[in-house]
Amino acid sequence: RGPANDVTRQTRVNQAAARAAIQAELNLDQLQEIADFRVLTTEAADKEAHLNSPEAGARLSPESRLQLAPEGRQVQIVVSDGLSALAVEQNLPDLLPVLLDGLKGHGISIGPPIAVRYGRVKLAEPVADLLQPDLVVFLLGERPGGDALASRSLSAYLVYRLDGPAQTEAARFSGNPAIRFEYTVISNIHPGGLPPTEAGAVILEKIVQILANQAAGNRLAARLA
């Protein structure tokens, strides 16, 4: 009975942690202490809309769309709660300074970072269309997993915007003539998985590879092989 009760208690703790992660709001004031974020909004007006309508979180609000125009930077960083604002709160203070310092050290131009409440992965694409960077680095809280640490798991979606010869090659490689973006994902970022400080260095290395090879995802993997 003892082990079974221990498992039951731990399961309840994990479930409570997952619920807290999903319901928590992104603390924009805390983010501004890490970097000077510009704040945008999606078409999801509140947490309920965000959870019930994934499509709304993949689109910028009309007001935010009007704030963005091409900036000609190589990299644009976007941060959003996704399905765990606590993942952002837990990992970003250690991850982002490492990443920003590394990008500057490599001479890679960066747009002012963006923070968005109620965002989904595909939000990276309208941001890329409007700002026209080479690459969007989208740091997003993931759906809580099976334990309390995993409820604070962040992922980095490196979204390469295809243009010119890179788009032609990507279309040939993928068999999709309409392909517009390639994705590389670095996941399981949290103290019990890929630690956030180390993750900043891993993301930086992958950014350098993507920009140098003008490819991401499977096409990048094929080139590196």
TAKASUL-V605079 format. One record per pair of residues at least 4 apart in sequence whose C-alpha atoms are under 6 Angstrom apart, sorted by sequence separation. I is the first residue (numbers start at 0). J is the second residue. D is the distance in whole Angstrom. If there is no record, write none. Layout:
BEGIN
I:J:D + I:J:D
END
This chain:
BEGIN
19:23:6 + 31:35:5 + 48:52:6 + 80:84:4 + 85:89:6 + 87:91:5 + 91:95:5 + 96:100:6 + 103:107:6 + 127:131:5 + 161:165:6 + 162:166:5 + 165:169:6 + 166:170:6 + 169:173:6 + 170:174:6 + 188:192:6 + 189:193:6 + 190:194:5 + 194:198:6 + 198:202:6 + 208:212:6 + 209:213:5 + 214:218:6 + 215:219:5 + 31:36:6 + 43:48:5 + 102:107:5 + 144:149:5 + 161:166:5 + 170:175:5 + 187:192:6 + 188:193:5 + 189:194:5 + 209:214:5 + 214:219:5 + 43:49:5 + 143:149:6 + 144:150:6 + 170:176:5 + 187:193:6 + 188:194:6 + 189:195:6 + 209:215:6 + 49:56:6 + 143:150:4 + 188:195:6 + 170:178:6 + 141:152:6 + 43:55:5 + 141:153:6 + 42:55:5 + 43:56:5 + 140:153:5 + 139:153:6 + 41:56:6 + 139:154:5 + 42:58:6 + 138:154:6 + 41:58:6 + 42:59:6 + 138:155:5 + 41:59:4 + 42:60:5 + 137:155:6 + 161:179:5 + 41:60:5 + 137:156:5 + 161:180:5 + 40:60:6 + 136:156:6 + 160:180:5 + 136:157:5 + 159:180:5 + 135:157:6 + 159:181:5 + 135:158:5 + 158:181:6 + 39:63:5 + 134:158:6 + 158:182:5 + 134:159:5 + 157:182:6 + 134:160:6 + 157:183:5 + 133:160:6 + 156:183:6 + 156:184:5 + 155:184:6 + 155:185:5 + 154:185:6 + 154:186:4 + 183:215:6 + 182:215:6 + 183:216:5 + 75:109:6 + 181:215:5 + 182:216:5 + 73:108:5 + 74:109:5 + 75:110:5 + 77:112:6 + 79:114:6 + 152:187:5 + 153:188:5 + 181:216:6 + 72:108:5 + 76:112:5 + 77:113:5 + 78:114:5 + 79:115:5 + 80:116:6 + 81:117:6 + 152:188:5 + 72:109:6 + 77:114:6 + 79:116:6 + 81:118:5 + 152:189:5 + 72:110:6 + 81:119:6 + 79:118:6 + 86:140:5 + 25:80:6 + 84:140:6 + 83:140:4 + 74:132:6 + 81:139:5 + 82:140:5 + 83:141:6 + 25:84:5 + 73:132:5 + 76:135:6 + 78:137:6 + 80:139:6 + 81:140:5 + 82:141:5 + 24:84:6 + 69:129:6 + 70:130:6 + 72:132:5 + 73:133:5 + 74:134:5 + 75:135:5 + 76:136:5 + 77:137:5 + 78:138:5 + 79:139:5 + 80:140:5 + 82:142:5 + 21:82:5 + 23:84:6 + 56:117:6 + 68:129:5 + 69:130:4 + 71:132:6 + 74:135:6 + 76:137:6 + 21:83:5 + 56:118:4 + 57:119:5 + 67:129:6 + 68:130:5 + 69:131:5 + 20:83:5 + 56:119:5 + 57:121:5 + 58:122:6 + 20:85:5 + 57:122:4 + 86:151:4 + 85:151:6 + 86:152:5 + 86:153:5 + 49:117:6 + 38:113:6 + 40:115:5 + 36:112:5 + 37:113:5 + 38:114:5 + 39:115:5 + 36:113:5 + 38:115:6 + 36:114:6 + 94:195:5 + 98:199:5 + 93:195:6 + 94:196:5 + 97:199:5 + 93:196:5 + 90:195:5 + 94:199:5 + 17:143:5 + 16:147:5 + 13:146:5 + 17:150:5 + 13:147:5
END
